[in-house]
């Protein structure tokens, strides 16, 4: 193989790797860890069915918006696959109060609330107490802000 062929092949391989990593990278509007895991591995369906934060297992997983979700059972995974919009946290899993303030903060899976059939997460329990003081107004603000900040990196807000 000559030098030109090696160079072209190497360029093709690196280009394909770059393309594949961008295709499979999490949506910029998703709060995930370095492995694209959402909600720190907590089961989003369990908030609705068990009324509690429940750690999921990698044995039961599904993807949505290129983020990986873990579930505590095959039934929960299958329910999520059937209707991910119903179970996925609002604002890509970022703190609902933070989005109301035009910020993107990570969340504590233990600081959660279901309002009108939607899952909202907060930075921590202290922030959640503030959010609960006027939830409806904060949700309205966050819904409006999310349209503008969804694709903006948290470090730029």
N, C-alpha and C positions, 0 to 999 in steps of 0.2 A: 504494500500500500504506500503510495507516495505521500509527501508532506501535505500537498493540497487536499487530497482526499481525507487524510487524518484531521486536518484543520476543519474542513467542512463537516465531517462526521461529529467532531467535538462540538462545533457550533450548534449543530442540529440537536444534539443530546442536551446541551445546556439550555437551549431555547425551549425544548420540550419540557424540561424540568421546571423552568421558570413559568411556563404557561400552565403546567399542571398544578403547581403550587398556588397560582393565582385563581385557578378555576375552583380549587377545593378549599381555599381559605375562607374563614368565616365571614359572613356578611358584616360590613363595617358598622352596621346598626345593632350588632349582637355583642352582649357582654359575655365573653368566654375567657377561659384560661389559656395558657400557652399551647394546650393540646386541643383547643376548640371545644372544650367541655363547658356546657352551660349549667348554670345554677349550682356550681360546685358539685355536680353529680347528684343533686337531689331530684326526686321524682316529681315532675310538674302535675301529673294526674292525681297523685296522692293528696295534694292540697285540697282538691275537690272531693275526692271519694272518701278520704280518711280524716279530713279536716285537721291535718297536721303535716309538718315538714318531715319527710321520710327520705333517708338516704337511698339512692338507687344503686344498681349494680351494673357493671359493664357487661354482665351476662345478658341483660335486657337493654338494648340501646336502639336509638333511632336518630336520624338527622332531620333538621329543619332549618332552613336558611343557612345551610352549611355549618351549623352548630350541632354538636353531639349531646343528646340527652340520655340520661340513664334512668331506669325504672326499677321499681321494687318487684315487679311481676311481669309476666308475658301479657297478662290481661291489660295492665296499664299501658304497656308499650303499644299494644294493638289499638287501644282506644286513642292514644296520641296519634298514631299513624293515620287513623281514620279521620281525625279532625284536629290537626295541630294548632290551628288558629284558636280553637276553643280552650286549649290547655296551656299554650306557651305564655310565659309572662309578658306583660305589656312592656313596651319600650325596649324590646330586645333583652330584657332582664336587667336593665339598668335601674337604679334607684328612682322610684316614681317621684319622690319629693325633689331629688336632684334635677330631673327633667323639667319639673315645674319651675325650677330656678335657672333653667337653660344650662345645666351641667350634666355630665355623665359620671356617676359614681358606681363602683362595684356594690354588691349587696350582700347582706347576711340572709341566707335562706330561711333563718328562723324568724326574720322580721317580714312578715307577709300578711296580706289581707285579700280576700276575694270580695270585690264590689261589683254588683250588677253582672255577675257571671264571668268576671275577668280577674286574673291573678296579677297582683301588684306586689313588688318587692321593694324594700327600703334598705338603706345603708346599714342601719342598725336599729335597735329598739328605741333609742333616744330620738333619732330622726323620725322614726315611725310615729312616736307620740305626737310630735309636731304636725306631721302629715295628717293624723287622725283628727286634729282640731278643726280642719276645714277640708275634708277629703274631696268633696264634690268640686270645690273651686280649684283645688290643686290638680285634680284630674283634668278639668277643662284647660287649665294653663299648660299642663304637660302635653295633652293631646295637640294643642296648638304649637307648642315649642318643638315637639317631636318631628313635625314636618320639616322644620328648618335645621335641626341638629342631628338628625338620624345618621347622615353620612359623614359627619364631622368627627374627627378623632377626639377622644376625651381630653387629650393634652392641649388641644387648640381652643377649648371652651373656657 
